[in-house]
Amino acid sequence: MTSYRLASAGSVNRGQPLTFTFDGKSYKGFEGDSLASALLANDQMLMGRSFKYHRPRGPVTAGSSEPNALMTIGSGARAEPNVRATVAELYDGLAAVSQNRWPSLAFDVGAVNGLLSPMLGAGFYYKTFMWPAALWEKLYEPVIRRAAGLGKLAMQADPDRYEKSWAHCDLLVIGSGPAGLMAALAAGRAGARVILADEGFRLGGSLLSESASVGGVSAADFASAMIEELEALPNVTLMPRATVFGWYDDMVFGAVERVQKHVGTPSPDLPMERLWRIAARRAILATGSEERPLVFGGNDKPGVMTASAMRTYANRYGVAAGGKVAIFTNGGSGYRTAADLVAAGVDVTAIIDARVQSADAVPGGVRVIRNGGVVGTKGRKRLEALIAERSGFQEQITCDALAMAGGWSPIVHLMCQRGAKPVWSDEAQAFLAPDVGSAFIAVGSAAGADTISTCLKEGATKAMMLARDLGFAAYEMNIPEVEGEYDPAFAPVWYVPGARDKAFVDFQNDVAVSDLGLAQREGFRHIEHTKRYTTAGMATDQGKLGNVATIGIVAGMRGVSPAEIGTTTFRPFYTPVSFGALAGTSRGEHAAPVRTSPLHDWAKKNGATFVEAGVWHRSAWFSREGEKGWRDSVDREVQNVRRNAGLCDVSTLGKIEIFGKGAAEFLNRIYCNNFLKLPVGKARYGLMLREDGMIFDDGTTSRFSEHHYVMTTTTAYAAEVMAHLEFASQTFWPDLDVRFVSVSDQWAQMSLAGPRARTIMSRVVEDDISDAAFPYLAAKTVTLRGGLKARLFRISFSGELAYELAVPAGYGEAVADAIMEAGRDEGICAYGVEALNVLRIEKGFITHSEIDGRTTPDDLGLGRMMALQKPDFIGKRMSTRFGLTAADRLQLVGLRPLEKLEEFSAGAHLLKEDATPSMANDQGWVSSTCHSPTLGHTIGLAMLRSGRERYGETIVVWDGLHGREVLAQVCPPVFVDPENRKLQG
Amino acid sequence: MASLITCPHCGTRPKEEFSIRGTALTRPHPAASEEDWHRYVYLRDNPKGRYQEYWHHAAGCRRWLVVDRDNVTHDVFSVTDAAPARGASE
C-alpha cells in the first residue's frame, strides 16, 4: 500500500492521528481529515459502486456535491447510509462500509450489468418490464430494487435525539469562503446581528483549499484570523457544520446543524442534529461555485476527479490524489492544479488543454498538449492510463489520477427554490443567480466573481450595503491584498467526441451522453422530460455536478443555446436532510400531546382501562376480579348505575366561561334554541348549528349570575366551539359585550348518576339538594363539606337522576375519592365511557355519531328546540330550506333485533325486506349500537328515511362488511324511561 | 404560503400559530335573500392572486384576523383585526 500523504502540505493536525475502519480494515488518518481524504491517503481510491452498472467509482469531488463516494457510517441503530465520504468528518473509531456491491467492493457480481449496458440505456425498465403487468409487483420490482440502489437503512429505532430551534438575525451569510467571511465581518463590525453558516466542518470554504496568500499570510491562515475576529464579536454567531438547505417565504431559511455527527460517542445531553429555522432580515448567498467535470469516454474511472477537488486534497488535507497525475482542462483551474501539485512534489505527466492557446502559466517541466482531448481511460479499480487525442492522433499517457477542469457553475440553488429560474450567461458560460430582490443577494463566485480578491471585495461591499440599508453605520473595510491568484476563465467544452467507453454526465445515476441522445430521439425533449426519462439529476446529489453538462449537451444536440433549454426545477433540500432532524422531538409518544384528565389517577387506582380519544386518554371501563372481558365490566357498570349509582369522569368535556352584558343575547344567537330568558341557577341543553342548518355541537350552558355563564361542549369539539364563539363574537357581532375563556383544564368534572345519587351527593355537599331545592336542570355554586366551593349541575346523560360536580382540577381526585367513600354503602361504582355510551344509547341521547354534519335538529327529533321566532341565530336562515324540512329525510329511530340473540353493528345499512342491497334501495344506516344489559339484547340508533312514521316496521340491517343480515324492528329511539321519571325523580 | 404572519396584536409570528378559515366574507343580513345566503354558505371564488382570508391566531391572542395576501407570490399585504373591519351587527 502506497501512502499518498504529502510530506508537509495541508492543515490537518498531524499530531493527532485517528484510527478508523473501512469495510472492516483498519486505517489511520489525522484530525481535520474527511473520510475521503483519509482513505485517499491510504491508497483507497475505490470507494463505491455505481447505481445501475455497478462500475467501480472513486470520489469526484471533495465536497457536498459528491455523487460516488457514498458509504454507510456507524453500526447498529446508528448506521447511516449514503453518507458522502467527502464531507464526513473523520473521528477516532469511525466505521465505514461500502454500499451497492456483493460480495465485496473490489469484486462485485452486479458489475455484470456493465457488460449488459448497451441494453440498459435510458428507458430500459419502462420498455422491458411492461408486461405481463402481474409480474411487476412480484418479480420485476423486487429484483430491480435488489440489484440497484444505495445503502440500506438500519431497521432499528434511532437512539439519538434531535431538536428544532428558531434563530433570528439581521444578516444571514451562507458560506464562509472569502466572500462570506468578509461579508460577515463587514456586517458584524457594523453591529448587525449576523449568523454565518457553512456546511463544512471547518469554516473558511475555498480559502482552505487555495494556495494563494491573502493579506501576507496563507489563505487558510487568513481565514483563521478572520474567524478569530468574528468569534470575538458578540453579535456574530458562527455555525459550522450547518447546511442551509432551503429558502422559504418571508426570508425564513431552513438549516440543519450536525451537532454530534463527528463524535465517536455521542453525548446523551446533546441532539445528534438540530433543525434551524432562521428568520433573517437580509441574507447573503456566498456558496461559491462548483467545478464541472468534463464529459469524455471513461470519465468515471476511480482516480478521475475535478481539478479543484484534487487541489483541496493536496492543499487542505495534504493528500496527493495520485503519484502520477494528468490534467484535462479547458481553463485556468487545470494549470493552477498542476502548479500546486508540482509544488507539493507530485509528478504531473501532462496537461491536456482543450483550447488552442491560453495565457496560463505552465509549471516548469510539465508537458502541455494543446487543442487536445481525453477520449478514453484505462484501468479498472483505479485509473492506469488515459488516451489523449490531438488532431486525430491518439496517445496513451500513463497516470493514476486525472484532474478535470470543466469550468465553473455558481451554486445558486437556494435563490432558485421559490420559483425564480437561474439566468444563462453566454459571457460566463454558466447559469447565474436570478435577481430575487434586494433582501437576498449573491456575492463572490456564487455571483460569478472569478478571483479571491473580487470575492473579498464583493463580500465586504455588498454586506456594508445591506447593513446600511438596515440602519447600521458600516465603515469601509480594507481589502487585503491577494498574491498568487490565477485566472479561472475557461472555454466551454460540453463533450469530447470519439469516446470508446461510456461518457457520463450523471455519475450517481449512471446517465451517459448516449442516454441523453436516446431521450431526444424518443421525444423526451423538454429538459424536465429528459431528466425523468434518463434519471439525470435525480439521485441523492440532485445533479449538482451533472445538470449543467446535461443541459449543455442537450443544447448541443439540438443546436440551440443552453438558455433555450433552461434548467430543471430547484427545490429544497440542497442536500439530503435526515427524517430525524425534520421530526425533531415529535416522535413516538411525543409525536402528539397526551391529555389526561385531572381524575386520571383516580381512575387508575380504581382499575380503569384507558382508551385514546383524540389526544385524550379516557377511562373506558373499570375491570373487577372475575370479569372475563370488557363487556362484563361494562354490563355491570351500566346495571349498577341503573340500580344504585356510578361515578364517571366527564372532565374531558369542553368548558367555557362566558361573561359580559351581551352574553345572554350572544348565546341566543349561537344556539338554535332560546337562551335569552334562561334564569340564573339553571342549566339548559343547547344545540349549535352551522350556517348551513346542520347541527355543529351540543352541550349544556348554565347561568351562574346575570352576566356569567358556563358552557360545556362535547369532548371532540371543545376547541372548535371555542374558535366558533370567538369568530362569531369578533366578526359577526363585535358590538356585543361578551368575553370567553376556555377552562376545560381548570376543572375536574364528574357525573354521579343513579337512583342513589342524591343520597350520596348530599353526604358531600353542604347545600340543600333536595328535589325541591335543587330540581332537574338546576345549576349553582355549592359548598362541599370541608369548605371547598364547587359547581353543581343537575344534568344527566344516562337518563338517571344525576349530578355533575365540577371542582378545581387539583381537588378532583380528593373529591372523587370522597364521593366513592360516601357512596360505598349505597353500592356506588366507577364507570367509564363505554358504560356512559351504553347508558346514553339506551336513553336515546345523541353524540357525534348522530351529529355527523348531515343531520338537522328535526332529523334527530329535536325540531321543537328550534326557536324560529328569534330574529337571528347561526343556521336559522338556511334551516328553512325545502331540502332540510322535507318529509323523506333520514330521521333518528331506535332498532331492536327480532331475534334477541342477534347483533348488528354501527355502519350497517337499512333495507326494506326483500330489497336487493343497492344505493337506490338504501333506507338509511345504523349510527350507534350496543348490548343493552337493561334490555338484555342489542339495541341501536339509526337514521332511517321518514323514520318516525315507521315505528313497528320490520327492516333489514344489512352489513356488507361483516357479511351479516339481521331483521330488526323500528322503534322510538328511547329504550329506557321514556317518561323521564327517573331523570326528574 | 407565508412563513411569518405579523399579527397586529402580537407581532411577527410563525404561521404554525395560526389556523385558516377561508375567504373573508361578510355574513348576510338574517333577512337577506336566499340567493345571498346560498352564495355566502356555499359559493367560493378560487382566485389566483390576491385575496383576503380569515386567519385565527389560535396559539396567540385568539383574535380573528383578515390576512390580505397573494397566493401566487405569497406576499402578505396586510394583517388586520377582523372586528373593526366588519360592520356592527344589525
Chai-1 contact restraints between the chains, C-beta under 6 A:
chainA,res_idxA,chainB,res_idxB,connection_type,confidence,min_distance_angstrom,max_distance_angstrom,comment,restraint_id
A,Y248,B,S3,contact,1.0,0.0,6.0,A-B,restraint_1
A,D249,B,A2,contact,1.0,0.0,6.0,A-B,restraint_2
A,D249,B,S3,contact,1.0,0.0,6.0,A-B,restraint_3
A,D249,B,H74,contact,1.0,0.0,6.0,A-B,restraint_4
A,D250,B,A2,contact,1.0,0.0,6.0,A-B,restraint_5
A,D250,B,S3,contact,1.0,0.0,6.0,A-B,restraint_6
A,D250,B,L4,contact,1.0,0.0,6.0,A-B,restraint_7
A,V252,B,S3,contact,1.0,0.0,6.0,A-B,restraint_8
A,E691,B,V41,contact,1.0,0.0,6.0,A-B,restraint_9
A,D692,B,V41,contact,1.0,0.0,6.0,A-B,restraint_10
A,A723,B,H56,contact,1.0,0.0,6.0,A-B,restraint_11
A,E726,B,R62,contact,1.0,0.0,6.0,A-B,restraint_12
A,F727,B,W64,contact,1.0,0.0,6.0,A-B,restraint_13
A,Q730,B,W64,contact,1.0,0.0,6.0,A-B,restraint_14
A,Q730,B,A82,contact,1.0,0.0,6.0,A-B,restraint_15
A,Q730,B,A83,contact,1.0,0.0,6.0,A-B,restraint_16
A,T731,B,W64,contact,1.0,0.0,6.0,A-B,restraint_17
A,T731,B,A82,contact,1.0,0.0,6.0,A-B,restraint_18
A,T731,B,R86,contact,1.0,0.0,6.0,A-B,restraint_19
A,F732,B,R27,contact,1.0,0.0,6.0,A-B,restraint_20
A,W733,B,S89,contact,1.0,0.0,6.0,A-B,restraint_21
A,P734,B,A83,contact,1.0,0.0,6.0,A-B,restraint_22
A,D735,B,A88,contact,1.0,0.0,6.0,A-B,restraint_23
A,D735,B,S89,contact,1.0,0.0,6.0,A-B,restraint_24
A,D872,B,P30,contact,1.0,0.0,6.0,A-B,restraint_25
A,R877,B,P30,contact,1.0,0.0,6.0,A-B,restraint_26
A,R877,B,W37,contact,1.0,0.0,6.0,A-B,restraint_27
A,M878,B,V41,contact,1.0,0.0,6.0,A-B,restraint_28
